[in-house]
Amino acid sequence: EENAVKLAVGHQRRFLPSYNLVRDAIANGYIGDVHLLTSFARDGLPNYSSHLSDTFRYLLGDPECMWVMGNVERSSDQWARAVPIEDKALGIFGFDSGAQASILSGLTEYHGFGGRIYGSDGTIEFTVSEAKIMNFDSTNWVIHRPDGNFELYGSEEFEMIEAGAAQMTEFARWITGEISDFRGEAINGYKALEMVHAVYESARTYSQVLLPMKPGLNPLVRMIDSGQLPVVKKGKYDIRARAWDDVPSTPSRD
């Protein structure tokens, strides 16, 4: 802001038609007051689940996450993009809107960038391409399969093509001053990452973590360095299959 530089974080699923349909349905009260959102992940909280924590905020209208509580398991020496990650995790998030959300990572065989939303008057299940809504006015699921502005529903690369093109179109309009707000402004990405790192901090301190967190080292790295999470299954590896010559010999402090 001091240098008038616009910064973005590419959580591209904010631009998917199904996500926007769900966001509008919640805002218009189709399922009443939202009580709980649930999603299922794998491959590390910062790597995978930061997309889901961003999804929670986006679908709810970008409320503030007020608190986080969770736990992790790490017995392997697993990394993602040169950053250590956990094997399994559970995170619970509380928002100032009154809603709560949960991420189960590595705990179930199924996972994906979708979820379930439970409200006082109905339920929503959504994926990257469709949404199912049931409320007091329906006798069964109402299924929505919206086309995008750049790709049609059902195409093989629908998610990546539609989300990527829609994101960059809005980004260009924002950069040129045509619009004043951008869904992918960096603050949203920061808050999504803060939420999942708060799960690590909760595991480290055995306590509920209130947001915002104070800046500091990655709490998972602190647990590894202190011996709180000893490696039982020896063999350092990166799930992105990077050559270890390119990976720091000690956990990243970035």
N, C-alpha and C positions, 0 to 999 in steps of 0.2 A: 504493500500500500504506500509506503514512504517513497518508493521509486516509480509508482504508477505502473507496476508490472502485473499482468494478469497471469495467474497460476492455476492450473487445472490438474485433477487426478482422474484417470480414465476408468471409472467404474461405469462401463458402457451399458450395463443392463438397466440403468435408469431411463434408457431411451427405447426400451422394448414396448411394443403395443400392449402385450398382456400385462406388464407391470403398470403401465399408465392406466389401463382399464381398471385394475385392482385399486390403484391409488384413488381414482375418481369414485369408484364404488364405495370405498371407505369414507371419503370426504362427504359423499352425498347420503351417508347413513344407511346404506343398503343392509348392513349387518349390525346396525346399532353401534354401541360403544365397543371398541376392540379391547378384549381382555388379554389374549395370548396369541403370539406368533411362534411357530416352531419350524426349524430347518435342520437339515442333516448334511454333514460335510465330511471331509477327509483331508489328508495331506497338509496339516498344519494350519493353525489359526490365522497367522498373517498372510499365508499364501492363498488359502481358499476362503476362510470364513470372514475375512475382511469384506469380501463381496457381499456376504449375507448380512453382516451388521449394517452395511450401507443400505442394503435392500430394506431392512426393517425401518430405518429412519425415513427412507424415501417413501415407502408405502404409507407410513403414518403421517406424512406431511412434514418430515424433518424435525421432529421434536428433539429435545435434549435428552440424552441418556444420563440419568442421575446416579445410578449405582450399578455395580456388577459384582457377581459372586460366581466362583467356579473352581474347578480343579483340573489337573492334568496328570497324565502318565507318560513317562519317558524312560524306557529301559534300553532302547536302541540309540545309536549315534546317527540319527537321521537329520538331514539338512534339506533346505530348499533355497536355491539361488544363493548359496554361500552363507545362509543364516540358519542356525539350529532351530528345529521344530520339534514339537511333541509327537508322541504316537497316538494318544487319545486325549480328548478334552470334553468338558461339559461347561457351558457358560450360560448364566441367567442374567438378563438385562432388565432394568427398570427405567421407564421413561416418564417424563413430567406430564405426559398425557394420561397417565394411569395405566397404560398397557405394560405388559411384560413380554419378554421374548426369550427363546432358548435356542442354543445351538448344540447339537450332539455331533462331535467330530471323531471319526474313527470307531464309533461305538455300534454302528449298524452297517449291514451290507449295502443298503441303499443310501444314496446321497444325490445332491443336485442343487442347481441354482433356482430353487422354487421353495414352496413350503405350504403350511396350513395356517389359517387365521381364524380364530374363534372370537365371535362377538356376542353381544347380549341378544341379538335378534337373528343371527345367522352365521354361516361358515363359508370360507373361501379356500379352495385349493388352487394353486397356481404353479405353472412352469414357465420356462422361457418363451413358450409359444402359445399357451392357452390358459384360460381361467375357468373354474367351475364355481358357481355361486348358488347357495341355497339359503333362503330366508323365509320369514313367515308368510310371504306372498306367493311362494312357489311350493309345488308338491313334490318336486324332485330337483336334481341338479340342473341348472341352466348353464350350458357350456358355450363359452365364447372362444372363437379362434380367429382373432383379428389379423388382417393383412397389415403389412407395414407400408411406409411411403416409398421404400426402395426395394422391397422384396416381398413376395407373396407367401402366405402361410403354407407350410408343407414343403417348401424347397429345402434341399439338403443342407445348405449353409445359411438358413434363415436368420438364426440368432446373430452370427458374426457379421453378416452383410448388413442387416437392418440396423443393429445396434451401432456398429461402427460408422456407417454412413450418416445416420441420424445424429450421432454424437458430434461428428466432425462438422456437419452442417450448422448445428447450433453453436459450436465452438467458433467457427468462422464469423458468424453473425455477432457473437459477443466480442471477439477480438477487434472487429471493424467498427464497433460502437453502434451497430444496428439495434441490438438489444442490451439491456443493462444487467441482466442476470443470466447465469449459466448453471445448469443442473450439476455439472461436474466441477464446480469451483473447489479449490484445494481444501477449504475448510471442511467440506463434507468428507473428503477422503481422509483427512487428519482425524476427524472424529470417529470414523469407522475403524481405523487402525488403533486408536486409543481404546476403543471398546474391547477389542480382542486382547490387547496387551494388558488391560485391566483384569482379564481372566488369569493371566500369568501372575499378576501382582496379588490377586486373591489367593491363588495357590501358594505363593511364596510366603504370604503373611497369615494364612489360615483365617482370613477375615473378609467381610464385605468391603468393597472399595468404592469410595465416593468419587465422582467425577466433577471437575476435571482432575486428572492426575498431575502430580508434579513431574517436570521433565527429569529424565534420568536414564540409566542403562536399561536395556531390555531385561525385564524381570526373569525371563526364562534363562538368559545367559547368566544372571546372578545366581540362580538356583543351580545351574550346572557348575559354575566356578566354585561355589561354596560346598559342593558335595551333596546338596539336598536332593539332586536327581542323578545318582550314579549310573553310569552305563553298565548294563548287565550283558546285553547282546553286543559283543565287540564287532567292530567293522564299520568304519565311517563311510557314509554314502550320501549322495545328493539325489533326491527323487527326480531332479531335472537332468540327471545323467551327465553332469559337467565333469570334465577332466579335473582331477584333484590338484593338478599343477596350477589351476586358476583359482583355487579356493584358499582363503586364509587358513593358516595352521591353528589359529585360535578363533573363538567366536567373534563375529563382527560386533563392533561397538558403535556402528553407525545408527 
